[in-house]
Amino acid sequence: EREELEPMLIANPETIEEGLQVIAHQYPTDSGPLDILAVDTEGTLVIIELKNEAAEGHLDQGLRYYDWCRQNIAWLANAHTSKARINPDASPRLILLAPSFTDTVRRIAKYVEIELQLFEYHALETEKGEKGLICTEIDFGQPPEPPSIPTIDKKLDYFQDAKVRELFRAVLSELQQRGIEVKPINGL
């Protein structure tokens, strides 16, 4: 349950990342309380947004917290000097943590141009009633390359024989004169 998840991560932030230090939780922002605010070993501010189920708005909510932290990073660095050293010149990182992620979140995450990580967690309980978490980073991939849009000139380059190339141009011209739209397609 959510009530158990946050305290477990606050007590054991190394389940997400070695050297991660929690500096605040349920931190007030203009978008509501940020779940966990932490600092990594490099002094980079880390925003951690938790969910106990896959949610379409998970990424959106995390980005709102990221935006607030980015705008207030100098203030946060000064306000938390007793807990950790935050590098105000480093862009924050965003970590989303949930038992799973929707296809939409995974698909959109590819296009987010900030340091973003998705972690799935699995809750465990021993026979003695001890509870723990295993967190695994999810690879959501890179955005695909935009498709190359073929041109007539590129298609003409395919023909090595000059006579065949001229015949092709003549056929294209004839088709266009008859009002037939001529456009190249992918492939040959």
Phi, psi and omega in degrees: 000155182303323181297335179268327185298306184300311178299325179296319180287324178295319179287332184224067181295342179291350174292337176268310185203134178298132177085359179291133182238121179283130178249341178195159173217155187051047184282127184290132175225175178288351177253011182108181183284127177283132187300298182222133174246127185222174176228137178270182184294342179269358183085012179276133177291135181236123178261126181240119179249124185255146171220148177259012174202162177294130183222134180299324184274007184301310182294317179302313180297315178300320180292328175295317177294320178302313180302314180298315181295320180298318180288336184245020188297321180296318178296316179299319179299318179288322184290337186243027181297333180285339182262323184195162176262112179261129177277108183288348180270348180270136175293137179297164174249152177238128176240126173255132183233127181202165176292336175196170180233145178290160176300324180297313179298316179297319182291316182288327182304330179300333187260358180281124186261046171232171177283107185235135176229141174250130178237129170264141178243153174232124179272138180234152175221129179280172178297335179275001179089005178284136183249148179206172181232146168240122181250132182233126178289139182256131176273113181262004173082183179248156176296144179291154175293141176297146181292146176278134181267117183290153176239162177298319180299320178295321179294322178296327179297339181295325182282123181273331182274128182297323180294318179295320179298316180293322176298318179298315178299318180297318179296316179298316180298315179299316180297317181294322178296331179275004177083016179269127180290131180243121176214145181286155175238165177294153181083190182269000000 
